[in-house]
Amino acid sequence: MKELEKRYLERLSDLYPTIAAASTEIINLQSILNLPKGTENFLTDVHGEYEAFSHVLKNGSGSVRRKIEDVFGNRMSSRDKRSLATLIYYPREKIDIVRQTEANMEDWYKVHLYLLIEVGKRAASKYTRSKVRKALPKDFAYVIEELITEKAEVSDKESYYNEIISTIIRIGRAEEFICAISELIQRLVVDHLHIVGDIYDRGPGPHFIMDELMTYHSVDIQWGNHDVLWMGAAAGQKGCIANVIRICARYGNLDILEDGYGINLLPLAAFAMRAYKDDPCTCFRLKVSGRTDSEEMQMNLRIHKAISVIQFKVEGQIIRRQPSFHMENRALLHKINYEKGTIVLDGEEYKLLDTNFPTVDPEDPYALNPEEKEIMDRLEKAFVNCEKLRSHMRFLLTKGGLYKVYNDNLLYHGSVPLTSDGELKEVEIYGRGYKGRELYDELETYVRKGFFALDEKEKQDGKDIMWYIWLHPDSPLFGKNKMATFERYFLAEKETHIEEKNAYYRLIEDEQVVDEILKEFGLDPQHAHIVNGHVPVKRKDGENPVKCGGKVLVIDGGFSRAYQKETGIAGYTLIYNSYGMRLVALEPFESTEAAIKKEMDIHSETTIVTTVKDRCLVGDTDTGRDLREQIADLEQLLEAYRNGEITEKI
């Protein structure tokens, strides 16, 4: 036995000190391999829509309803199934409503406790007792385990269960117990959650989404460009900070910053009201309903314009500081003729819709004036020192990355940079060329340097790469020839607003191209899939989210309300369980209140993407591969015990 191998087995023997202990663990692990694989739930582009997001987590993208259907079938009416599902999603709120009309709550408790226990049994059936035990709520762990576990040794099972349930009701714990088992069902129907990017921007509740994700039992996150933008802001990158505030202002969500994260915007607001006091700011109308003549709306318009102008200045400074980004064509303020009110782009002269630039010096247009500089310095400190924002970004860094390879699926937000003929495109990052997986890894390394590097230049380069990822044409998370923010605000000509998608979106139906991408990330094209977010699928126009014969699944269907008119639906989710893959198209979510009072779920249409001949087991997954490696190591330990190379620790 080699010395290194022996040292490893000695360490392993500390955990399994006897032949019996090692043998028992091998048997346990082998049994897990033969269980059905857990259900994976994929969501993308939730864009701050907390209520809809929370509901989809509670219903497991329809998994709870399917469990109810499996258990009760034709034994329960559709109305009763809907009512039971609502109880599982919102137990406390549902009980409050029932109490107002139900004459005999004791009977109601008894009936619904039995129903919930039956669903709980089915949800727990695909897991080991050990895994279920770890998921049990602390206060009721023993009782729930008794109720959802078959007791072969109990002769009169009905009497046994009746006595437990009667006691729960008699001692006044029925409501708490219903809440506990409902939450357990929610947890068990989905084994693992994938968020394929863009938690932030547009919607009003990204901070609530982050809070909920931080308590979720098993999750990974593939960063979207909007997430990396917030990460850059949290690291103190001023271009990212300006963009974050501008987008919040544009969608009427400044309270995310002020109330959600405690970022003080008062100095910016005071400056905006002074600098643009007599400016109607008509080019900076908000994407939100409300009286345009209200004082708050007028202030928000001015904040919107003030931070936009600051953004264009700060971005010009970044472009000057990082010449290797080759983004000189996106520094636009020096191209304005301030006397004529025009700008020249690509050799064409355009009339500006807004010519009021009181804070711009035509001789040095990218310089912040003293008040703007002070505001940005204060905002930088506020973002960097915000503890809640830091905790959310730490979570993104810990649980997230630019891509994920998981159970033969490649998950990423955006697009792999390709040449026009479908080859992996080489992209320059700080003087060196990278492509494919190596490009993703290099960009992710720089993101982490932006938070943790000790060398100041490396840290600044890391911060700037987050801004690059947000909007660069070669960024895997953006994938368009430009971000036309300036043009959309200041130019009437629609042709200047067009953001051309890169070659990836044209070639995504080409099987050879897709196969090469999968192989680049170490996957077998015969079995693997790409799960992709970022660009909404316009279902109302007949666009199909299933591409390249099912090898690519684009699951951004417009979770954000801002996109739902374009897409015709309210997003997609993807479910991958032991029977195969199902794509779920969601209808718009009215509200949590409607979901409770009217028992309205998010109605969905399901498309079967793949099915399996034999049910997929844990042994067929990445976890199964890891378990087999553990079994092989333990079998080596057993052999070492038996041939005397390692002594049992009795």
Salt bridges, closest charged atoms under 4 A:
GLU10 OE1 - LYS649 NZ 3.93
ASP14 OD1 - LYS649 NZ 3.75
GLU40 OE2 - LYS37 NZ 3.00
GLU40 OE1 - HIS194 NE2 2.74
ASP45 OD2 - HIS47 NE2 3.66
ASP45 OD2 - HIS413 NE2 3.87
GLU49 OE1 - ARG561 NE 3.55
GLU69 OE2 - LYS81 NZ 2.86
ASP96 OD1 - ARG99 NH1 3.10
GLU118 OE2 - LYS121 NZ 3.66
GLU145 OE2 - ARG133 NH2 2.67
GLU146 OE2 - LYS151 NZ 2.98
GLU150 OE2 - LYS121 NZ 3.69
GLU150 OE1 - LYS157 NZ 3.54
GLU175 OE2 - ARG99 NH2 2.53
GLU176 OE2 - ARG92 NH1 3.31
ASP191 OD1 - LYS131 NZ 2.72
ASP198 OD2 - HIS47 NE2 3.49
ASP198 OD2 - HIS413 NE2 3.06
ASP201 OD2 - HIS226 ND1 2.62
ASP211 OD2 - LYS388 NZ 3.47
ASP211 OD1 - HIS392 NE2 2.81
ASP220 OD2 - HIS192 NE2 2.61
ASP220 OD2 - HIS194 ND1 2.81
ASP279 OD2 - LYS305 NZ 2.57
ASP293 OD1 - ARG291 NE 3.04
GLU349 OE2 - LYS340 NZ 2.93
ASP354 OD2 - LYS305 NZ 2.76
GLU371 OE2 - ARG274 NH2 1.89
GLU372 OE1 - LYS313 NZ 2.64
ASP377 OD1 - LYS238 NZ 2.64
ASP377 OD2 - LYS373 NZ 3.03
GLU380 OE1 - LYS238 NZ 3.66
GLU387 OE1 - ARG390 NH2 2.55
GLU387 OE2 - ARG394 NH2 3.13
GLU428 OE1 - HIS326 NE2 3.03
GLU444 OE2 - ARG448 NH2 2.94
GLU458 OE2 - LYS449 NZ 3.48
ASP461 OD2 - LYS457 NZ 2.81
ASP464 OD1 - ARG321 NH2 2.90
ASP474 OD1 - LYS425 NZ 2.72
GLU487 OE2 - ARG330 NH1 2.89
GLU487 OE2 - LYS482 NZ 3.73
GLU499 OE1 - LYS480 NZ 3.50
GLU499 OE2 - ARG488 NH1 2.61
GLU511 OE2 - LYS551 NZ 2.97
ASP515 OD1 - LYS551 NZ 2.58
GLU516 OE2 - LYS519 NZ 3.01
ASP524 OD2 - HIS527 NE2 3.56
ASP541 OD1 - LYS540 NZ 3.33
GLU543 OE2 - LYS547 NZ 3.56
GLU590 OE2 - LYS598 NZ 3.21
GLU593 OE2 - LYS597 NZ 3.09
GLU599 OE2 - LYS94 NZ 2.34
ASP601 OD1 - HIS55 NE2 2.65
GLU605 OE2 - ARG539 NH2 2.75
ASP622 OD1 - ARG625 NH1 3.84
ASP626 OD1 - ARG625 NH2 3.57
